[in-house]
Amino acid sequence: MNYVHAFKVLGTMFLAVGLFACKPAATEKGKAEGKVLAEVNGTVITTKDFKDEVDRLPPYLKPMAQSAEGKKELLDSMVVREVILEQARKDGVDKSKEVADRLEDLRKRLIVETYLKKKVEQEAQITDAELKKYYDENKEKFKTGEQVKASHILVKTEKEAQDILDQLKKGADFGELAKKHSTDSTASKGGDLGWFSRGAMVPEFDKAVFSLKEGEQSGVVKTQFGYHIIKVTGKRPAGIRTFDEVKEQIKGTLLPSKQQEVFLKMKEDLKKNAKISIKEEVLQSFDPTVDGSQDATPAEKK
């Protein structure tokens, strides 16, 4: 794979995504938050601006922005955007009718979105009684085999794994060593893998982790991904999970339908209290691919 080409493509994607972002990519001098990463004709781009930019990226792009080349491409896209923005202002584009119309449309959409989010979140409350009722009626859904909760440290070489194991035997903190050395995506969480059942991991890992008792730590375990040191932090026997264990899971299952129910009721209530007149004959004859203003009467155009 041509990595130079890949990162150029990545930079183009960052720029395309960024051009449609709602927030500015940079800050005026004197109002900056964070350390300065770049300066474009007096406008600074800070670490805070950069983090905000990463937060707005689609999930599939975020991991790419964490590599050295990815960060470089993202910063370059922010610089290019500032240069384009400055030139567009010089050309008066920011004062054009097209921009004003788009901003007004965006303002309306944002107001509606904010209102709906607030109202739905306020009214779509699920009581403990509803959660318990669902649990009692669907206990079979919460039946699981034996599960463990574990953390691990993954490194590339056996020597590195053995060195870390020696540190652990001397009393070093497992989570801190995971954050410092592990190459797995769980490193930032101290290597925490959460709860999982038999068969969820590759065979070598699975065999090792389920042979340990709660609180025990493995030796060096080799898999196709590298060399692991595993620590079991919790064990659950096979059976039906308790209500407290699955309460949040049930809430996540019920909440979307509850929110939809609240939204539909609110929509109907608002329509009932509004004076609405639908011109069906106009709607049926209207072609949205043609400029509608051409068919308007002089009174309608006003």
N, C-alpha and C positions, 0 to 999 in steps of 0.2 A: 504493500500500500504506500502511496506517495503522501507522506505526512505533511510536507510543506503545502501541497495542494489541498489536503484535508483542512488544514488550519486557515488557509485563505478562504475556503468555502465557509468555514465556521465563522470567520470574521464578517463575511457578507450576511450570514444569517443573523448574527448579533446586531448588525447595523439595521437590517430589515425589521427585526423585532423592535429595536430601540426607536426607530423613526415613528412607530405607532404608539409608543408609550405615552401615558398621560402626564407624567411628571418630568420636569427638566432634568437633564443629565448632569448639570453642573451648577455651581453656586457663585454668586457675586463675591468679590474679595471683601473680607471683613465680616462676612456672614457664614463663613465655612465651618462645617463640623467635621472633625476627624483630621487626619494628616493629608497634606496636599500630594496628589499623585501626578497631576499635570496642570499646566496653565495654558490657556488658549486666548490670546489677545486680551489678557486681563481677567478672564473668567477662570476660576479654579475648579478642578475636578478632585474631590477628596475621597478618602477611604469610605466615608459615609455614603457619598454619591455612588461609589462603586458597589457597595453592599446592597443599596437600594435597587440598583440595576440588576444585580444577580437575583434578588428576591422576586423581581418582576418577570424573569425569564421563565419559559415553559419548563416543566420538570425534566424533559429529555435533554435540555441544553445545560442545566445547572452543573452536572458533573464535569462537563467539558470546560466550564469556566473556572474550575479549581486547579487545572494544570498550569504550568508556567506559560506555555504557548497560548492556552486558552485565555488566561488573564491578560496577556499582552494584546491579543486580538480584540478582546472586549474593550479594553481601555482605548485602543486605537479607534474602535467604532464610536466610542463616546466623544473622542477628539474630533473625528470627522463630522459627527452630528453637530457639534458646536460651530465648526467652520461653515457648514451648510446653513445652519440657523442664522449666523451673523450675516452671511451673504443674502439670504432670503429677506432679512429685515432691511438691508440696504436697498433691496429691490422693491420694498413696500409690500411684499407678499403677506406679512403679518396683519396688514390693514385692509386686505382684499375682502370682497363680499363672500367669496368662497370659504375663506377661513372663518369669517364671522358666522356664516350659516352652519358650518360644521361644529363650531364651538357651542352655538346655541342648541344644536341637536344633542351634542354630548352632555351639555348642562341638564337638559330635560331627562335624558336617559339616566344620568347619575342621581338626580333627585328621586326619580321613580324607584331606581334600584335601592337607594338608601332607605327610602320609606318602606318598601316591601320587606327588606331585610330586617329592619327594626320591628315592624308590626308582626311579622311571621315568627321571629325569635321570641317576642313577648308572649304571643298567644299559643304557640305550638309547644306547650309544656306537657310532658308525659309524667304522670304521677307514679309513685312507687306501687300503688295498687294495680295500675295498668301493666307495669313491668312484671309484677308477681303473677298476675293472671296469665300473661303470655308464657311465663316460665312454667307454671303449673300445667298448662295445656300443651306444652311442647317439650317436655323433659327429654324425650328421646333424641332431640336435636343436640342436646348437650352431653350426650354420652361419648366418652373418649377412652382410649387405651391409656396405658401408663405414659406419663409425661415427665420431662425434666426441664428445668430452667438452668441454663449454663452460660458461661462466658468463655472466650478463648483468645489466645494470642497466636496470630499466624505470621510466620516469617519464611524467608526463601531458603535458608540453609539450615542443616542440622546443627552445625556449630553454633549459629546464632541462637537457635532454640535451646541448646544445652546451656549456653551462657545465661540466658534469661531464667531457665529452670534453676540454676545455681543461685541466682539472686533471690528467687522466690523462696528457696529453702532457707535462705539466711534472713527471711522476714520481710522482703520487699513487698510493696503493695501491688496486687495483681492488676487492678484497674489502671493504676498509673503506668505500669509497664506496658499494658495493652495500648494506652494512648500514645506512648512514646515509640513503641517498636512495631506494633501490629500493622500489617499491610491490608488487612480486611476493612471493609466499609464500616464495621462496628467499632473501630478503634476509638472514635470520638466518644462512644458510650462506654468506654472501659472494656470493650469486647463483649458486651451483653448481647446474647442471641435470643433472649426471651424464652417463652415456653414452646416446646415442640414434642411431637410423638415419635415413636420408633419408625424408621424408614424415611424421615424427613431429611436426614443428612446422608452423605456418602457412606458406604459400608464401614470403612475403617473408623471414621469419626463416630458413627452410630454405635458400633460395638464398644468403643472405648468409653463414651459418655454414659451409656446405660449400665456399664459395669461399676461405675463409681457410686459411692454413697453421697448423700447431701453434705456439702462442705469439703469433700475430697477433691484433690487435684491430680491430674494425670501426669505421666511422664511425657516424653516427646512422641507425638503421634503423626505418622507420615500419611498424607493423602495426595491426590492428584493436584491439589492446590498449593502444597508446600508442607511445612512442619508446624504442628499445632501443640499448644499446651492448653488443656481444658480444665475448667473448674466448675463443678456442679454447685449451683446456689439454691436449688429447690427441687423437690420431687413430689409428684402426685400419683397416687395409685389409680388403676383403671376404675371407671365408674362414671356416675353422673356428676358434673360440676355443680357446685352449690350456687344458690341464687346470687350471693354476694360476688362470686367469682365471674359470673356472666352478666351481671346487671348492666354494665356499660355496653357490652356486646348487644344485648337486647335493645337498649336505647338507640344504638346505631341502626338497628334493623327497623324499628318502629318510627323513628323520627322523620325520614323522608315522606312517608305516606301521611303522617300527621301534618307536616308542613304543607303538603299539597292540599289536604283537606281544608286547612285554615285559609290558604290562598284562594281557593275556589269560592269559599263562603264569603270572604272579604270582597272578592271581585263582584259577586252577585249583589251583595249589600250596597256597594258603591254604585253599581249600575241602577239599582232600584231607586236610589235617591238623586239620580242625575236626570236631566232632561236630554234625552237622546233621540235623534231622528236619523234613521238609516235610509239612504236613497238607493234602494235595491236595483232599480232600473239603470241607474248610472253605474253602479258597481258591476252589473252583469255585462254592460256594453263597453266598459272601460278596458283598454289595452295598456297595461303598465309598461310595455316596451316602447310606447310612443309618448312624446311629451304631452302631458295632460293639459297644459296651459293653452295648447292650440285649439282645443275644443271648447274652452270656457267662453261663456257669454261675457260681454263688457262689464255687466254688473258683478259677475262672479270673479272677474279678474281684479276688480277693486277690492 
